[in-house]
Amino acid sequence: MTIHKSLRIKTGANKMRNVLKRDERLAILQKDGRWEEGKSVYGLPKTKTGAVKKKK
């Protein structure tokens, strides 16, 4: 059985996501100095994900 064309992952599908996983958010917060080791991982502050510029 093959996968339908619409469900395949294309090579250009590596877009910037607007929702990060908890470990990704922790890495950004640690880099910015807004989170210390030992704090609760629940209720983390929001982080900016960055914008992707379209190529012409």
Backbone torsions as a table, in degrees:
resi	resn	phi	psi	omega
1	MET	NA	135.9	-179.6
2	THR	-104.1	163.7	179.3
3	ILE	-88.5	144.1	-179.3
4	HIS	-67.1	147.7	-177.9
5	LYS	-55.5	-38.8	-175.9
6	SER	-71.7	-15.6	-177.9
7	LEU	-98.8	-5.2	179.8
8	ARG	-73.7	149.6	176.4
9	ILE	-89.2	124.7	179.8
10	LYS	-87.6	161.0	-177.8
11	THR	-66.9	-27.0	179.8
12	GLY	-88.3	15.4	-175.9
13	ALA	-84.9	7.6	-179.2
14	ASN	-86.9	68.5	-179.0
15	LYS	-91.7	164.0	175.0
16	MET	-75.6	126.8	179.7
17	ARG	-85.0	151.7	178.4
18	ASN	-96.3	-2.8	175.6
19	VAL	-124.6	125.7	-178.3
20	LEU	-103.0	154.4	173.1
21	LYS	-76.8	162.2	-174.8
22	ARG	-59.0	-43.4	-178.4
23	ASP	-66.7	-32.1	176.2
24	GLU	-68.4	-40.4	178.1
25	ARG	-65.8	-39.8	178.7
26	LEU	-62.9	-40.0	179.4
27	ALA	-62.8	-41.9	178.8
28	ILE	-66.3	-43.5	-179.6
29	LEU	-65.7	-38.4	177.8
30	GLN	-66.0	-40.0	179.5
31	LYS	-63.0	-37.2	179.9
32	ASP	-83.4	-8.2	-180.0
33	GLY	78.1	24.2	-177.9
34	ARG	-101.9	3.2	-179.5
35	TRP	-146.4	132.1	178.4
36	GLU	-109.2	155.4	178.3
37	GLU	-63.0	135.5	178.3
38	GLY	102.7	-14.1	176.2
39	LYS	-74.0	162.3	177.8
40	SER	-69.5	142.2	179.3
41	VAL	-89.0	0.5	177.5
42	TYR	-94.8	144.9	179.2
43	GLY	70.9	38.8	179.9
44	LEU	-69.1	148.7	175.6
45	PRO	-69.2	160.0	-179.7
46	LYS	-71.7	152.0	178.2
47	THR	-128.7	148.7	176.1
48	LYS	-79.6	141.3	-177.7
49	THR	-98.6	-18.8	-178.4
50	GLY	95.5	155.6	-178.3
51	ALA	-106.5	146.0	176.6
52	VAL	-102.6	129.0	179.6
53	LYS	-91.2	137.8	178.6
54	LYS	-77.8	140.6	175.7
55	LYS	-87.1	144.8	179.0
56	LYS	-90.1	NA	NA
